[in-house]
Amino acid sequence: MKVCFATSHTFSQPGGVKNHILELSREFKKRGIEVKIIVPRRNKEENYGPEVVLLGKSLPFYSGGSQGDICFTLNPKEIQEIMEREKFDVVHFHNFIIPLAWQILNRSKSVNVLTFHSNTEALPFLRFLLPPFSYFLNKLNGVIGVAPLTLNYFPHFKGKKKLIPNGINLKEFNPDNPIIEKYKDGKINLLFVGRIEERKGLIYLLQAFKIIKEKHENVRLIVVGDGPLKKECQNYVSKNKLEDIVFEGQKLGKETASYFNTCDIYVSPAPFGESFGIVLLEAMASKKPAVGFANKGYYELLKGTEGEKFLVEPKNIELLAQKIEDLIIDGDLRIKMGEWGLKHADKYSWEKVADQILDFYKRLV
């Protein structure tokens, strides 16, 4: 089998869709499946090796509290040449950003699949466009949603639909990763990992940390990530004279995994726009308790489980602080939730997710 993963999201920056494609590619290749990835180019210097085909142009835009992509190619003949040369059995789109995705779909003679990763609640114009747009995706054979809310955007789609969650690399995120020694000084470490932007909500965690610090001096907050609101968040820290907050910048791969292993409590204060909750699973796979806002994606991931008890109403700073404080005070509870999370995360291994996706391909073929 020969599979093409096509995305309109740039590979020049970290991102959930990028990680999903790379992890799924690795798992497919273990099984002898040939994979090529089509991504738009944002910088002239980009080169990801022979398995990644750079096609068209990606332009960044900021909307709905996060950064996105506008992608297109002015040379549609190039798409035709790629399709005729590669002869893919399956073209698997990851999100569908026009016009580039539409240009590729129109020239594909393969089995065409879409995985929709996005929660569009922060982009109301997309919520109105998606239902009628699903009428025009008649060349798609199947649609995968990473969560129930993502499948709900395709009520008029006539092909097969399937709920298949995101996966997690349990070899990268696990309790055996090394810890960062400088932070093992007896203080309880809270951790934030993510882009410092409106959608990830770091400012709410800083406000909750201010409440917590009034009662518990022996607590530290480690911030891993970068983004457009970093300066604003640092100004809040300075203005309120908050101590024990460390901005570590952006980290990748094993480095990030070590931060999860170093922390005692992971906190994700994303108030909206999340479709799943990969960072929660990364914390759980590292045997750490996770606290966060009950945005739609996080709530659907943890609904009906022990983890749901540590999700609170979005933007409710006092409740967020209280849930964190419960774990600060009760070391046994931290251990209990860490053990539960480790077991729960195992359900989302890439091996299991790949099995489901390949089974869906077979149904469509």
N, C-alpha and C positions, 0 to 999 in steps of 0.2 A: 504493500500500500504506500502511496505517496500523498503526503498531506501538505497543504499550504496554510499557514496561519497569516491572515491579513489583518492589520490594524491601522487605524488612523492616528494612534498615539505615538509621539516621538519616543525613540529609544535613547535620546541624548540626556534624559533625566530619569531619576528613579520614579517608579509608579507601580500601582497594583496590577494593571493590565499587562504591563511589560513583564513583571515577575511571573504572572500566571502563564504567559506564553512561553517563557524560557523554561519554567519548571515542567510544563506539559511536554515541551519539545524533548527535554532530557528523558522523561519517562517513556515517550514514544520511541525514541532512539534505542533505549534499552531493549525494546521489543522488536527491533529490526525494521521499524517504520521510518521511511525517508521523510525528512521534514525540511521545508524552506519557509522563511518568514519574510513577508513583505511589509516594510514600514516606510513612512515618508521621511525625507531628509530635512533636518532643521539647520545643520551646520555643514560647511564644505568638508570639514575634517573627519566627518563620521565614517567609520569603517568597522564593521562587526564580523568580518570574515565571510567566507563563501556561502554560508547557509542563510545569510540575511541579505535580501535584495532591497536596495534603497530605491524607492519609486516616488516621484513627485516631490512636493514641497509641503512642509508643515509650518504654519504660522501660529504663534501663541496668542491666546486671548484670555482675559480674566473675566469670569462671570459666575454668579451664584456662589461667591465666596471661595472659588478655587480657580486654578489655571487649567485651560483646555487647549484643544488644537483645532485649527481650520486647515484642511488638507485638500490638495488637488494636484493634477498633472496637466500640463499643456501639451503632452505628447501621448495621446491615447494609443497610438500605434505601438508604443513600448509595452503596454499592457498586453496587447494582442500577441506580440512576439514572445513574451514571457509565458503566456498560457499555452501557445502552440509548442514551445520548446520543452516545457516542463511536463505537460500532460498530467496534471494532478488528478488523483482520484477524488479528493475532497478539498474544497476551499472553505476554510473555517474562519469566518470574520469574528473579530473581537471588538464589540461595539460597531456602530454603523454610522460613521460621520461622512456626510456628503460634502462635496461631490466625489471624493476619491473612492470611497467604498462602492458607490453606485457605478462608477466607471469600471471598477474591477468586476462587479457582479454582472454587468451587462455583457462582458466578454468571457465569462466563465462558462465552460461546457461540462463542468464537474458537478458532483453532489455539493450543494452549497448549504452551509450551516452558519448560524449566527449565535454567538454567546453574547448576551446583553448583560453588562456589568453595572450599569449606572442607575443611581437613584436620582430622578430628575425633579425632585420636589423643590430644589432651589432654582430651577429653570422652568418657570410656568409655561413659557411659549412652547417648550418641547413637549410638555404634558398634553397640550392641545394638538400638536402636530402628529404625535406618534400613533394614536389610534387610526386616523385616516391613512397615514403613511404605510401602516402595515398591509393595507390593500395592495400597495404597489410593490411589495416585496415578493411578488409571485414567483421569482426565480429561486427563492430560498426553499430548500426542502425541509428544513427543520430549524427551530429556535430553542436555544437553551437559556434558562434564566438561572443566575447564581443564587437567587432568593425568590420567594413567591412574589414580592412586590415588582421584580423586574419582568416576570412573565405577564403581569397584569397590564403591561403597556401594549400588548399585542392581542387585543380581543378579536380582531377581524382576521388574524392570520389563519389560513386554511390548512397549512401543513402540520407536521407533528411538532409538539412542544414537550419539553422535558425540564424538570428542576434538577440541576446538578450543581452542588456547591463549589466554591473555591477550595483549593487544596492548600496544604502546608508542608513544607520540607522538614520532616521530623529528624533528619540527619543534621540539619543546620540549626534547628531550634530544639534543644533538649536540655535536661538538667545537668548533663555532663560537660557542658561548655565551661571554659575557664571564666573566673570572675575577675573583676578589675580591683586589684588589691588596695589601691588608694582609697576606695570607698568602703572598705570593710573595717571601719573604725568604731563600731558599736552603734552608729546612728542608723535609724530606720530610713531606708532609701525608697522614695517614691520615684517613679519613672514615667516620663512622657516621651513617646517616639512618634514623629510625624512632621509633616510640612507645617510651618508656622504661618497659618492662614486662617481666614475666618471660619472655614468649614471644619477645621480640626479643633478649634476652641481652646487653645492654650490659655487665653486670658482668664477663662472661667476657673481653670485649675489654679492659676496664680491667686485669684481672689479667694478660692477655697483654702489654699495653703496659708494665706494670711490669717484666716480664722483658726486653722489647726495650730499654727505657730504660737498663738496666744496661750494655748494650753500645753503644748508638747514641744519643748525646746530641742529634743533629741531626734529631730526629723530633718531630712534633706530631700530636696527635689532636684532630680537630674533631668535636663531637657536635651533630647537628641533630635536634631533636625534643623532646618533652615527655612526661610521663606519671607514673604513681603512684610509680615507683621512682627518680625523679630525685634526690630528697634522699638516698636511700640510696647512690646511686652517687657523688654529690658528697662524702658523708662518707667513702667509701672513698678517694677521691682525696686528701682532706685528711689522713686518718689515715696514709696511706702516703707523704705529702709528695711526691706526683707533680706534676711540672711539665709545662708545654706541653700541657695538656688544656683545651680551650675548650668551654663549653656555650653554644651559640648560640640555643637555644630552637627553637620550631616555625617552619618556613618553608614557603612554598607556591609552586607553579608555577615560574616563571622563576628565582625566588630559589634554590630547591632545585637547579635545573639548574646554576646558577653554582657552587654548592658542589661538585657532581660535577666540573665542569671545573677547579676549583681544586685538587682533591686529586691525589695521585700514586697512591694505592692505596685502593680501597674495601673495607671489611670489614663483613660481615653475620654476626654471631655468634648467629643465631637457632637455638636447640638443638632446637626441636620446633614442630609446629603449622603449618608453612608448606605450602601446597598448590602453590605455583608458584615465584615468585622475581622479581617485578617490579623490586625494587630492584637486583638483579643486572643485569637488562637495561638499567636506567637508567644504571648505571655503564658497561656495555659500549658503549651507544649514545653515551656521552660519551668513548669511546676510553680507558677506564681499566681496569686489571686489577682483578678482584674475587676476594676471599678470603672463605671462610665455612665454617660447619659443614655437614656433609652430612646435614641433615635430609631427610626424604622428598621434599619439594617441590623443594628445590634440587638434590638428587641426580638426580631424574627430568628436570629441565630440562637439566642439563649432562652427563648420563651418556653416555659414549662420545665426548666432545669434549675439546679442550684445556683447557677450563675445569674439568673434573672433577679435574684434578691439584691444584687449589687449594681443594678441599673436604676438610675433615678431620673425623674422628670428633667428634660433638657433645660439648661440654664438656671436650674435651682441650685444655687451655690451652697446654701446651708445644708441641704440634703446630701450633696456631693461630699462636703466636708465631714458630715456625720458618718457616712458609709466608710470613708477612708479612716476616720478615727476609730470606728469599731474594729478594724483590722490592726490599727496601731496598738490598741489596748490589749487585744486578745491574740497572743502568739499562736495558741492552739487552733484558732479559727483560720489564721493565715495558712497553717500547715494543712488543715482539712480542705480548704478551698484550692490550695495548690495541688493536692493529690487528686481532687475531683477534676480539676482542669486538665491535668495530664491525661487522665483516662478519656475525657471528652474529646480532646484534640486528636486522639488516635483515629477517630472516625473520619477525619478529613485528610488522611495521608494522600499524597499524590498517586500512589499505587491504586488506591480505591477509587479516586476521582477519575483517573485514566481508564480504569475498567468500565466505568459508567459511560464515559464519552465514546469509547470504542464500540460499546454495545449500541449506543444511539446511532453511530455511523452505520453499523450493520443493518439496523432497522430501516434506515433511509435508503441504503443501497438496494 
